[in-house]
Amino acid sequence: MLVLTFCIGPTRFVIDARRVSQVVPKVPLRALPLSEPYVAGLLDFRGTVLAVVDLGTRLFGTACTSRLSTRIIIVHIQHSDREMLLGLIAEEVTELCQADVPATTELPTAGSEHDCLGRMVRVGDTLAQWLEVDRVLPELVRCQILDHLPE
């Protein structure tokens, strides 16, 4: 399976490349008051307003380091029976490659703190953690933010 690899600190992650719309430079975002700390803000992407999540804050409690390879990965997610776009800030977003991904990623039960993390997968000679993009935003946060964005 073709995957996009990226890092959060020293930890390597992968997402299904079919879910990726585009990878763009990290740009200033419009702040979203009273949101969860990991919601970095809103991005106006080609006329579509989308929420952006800092994966460092979401997964480790520390914002992603600003580097030349720090990017916003724009992914397709499912929300309320429709497809939407979500931005994910990550470091070292540099490579599309083949990975040995099992038929199931064995995600934890929905509702747990890190239910977006799946099993480890082999990418070349290294291991990476599977990230399920539909579960990056917990259900309550998705409803609070995504249901209020302009269509």
Buried (B, 14 or more C-beta within 10 A) or exposed (E): EEBBBBBBEEBBBBBBBEBBBEBBEBEEBEEBEEBBEBBBBBBEBEEBBBBBBBBBBBBBEEBBEEEEEBBBBBBBBEBEEEEBBBBBBBBBBEEEBEBEBEEEBEBBEEEEEEBBBBEBBBBEEEBBBBBBBBBBBBEEBBEBBBEEEEE
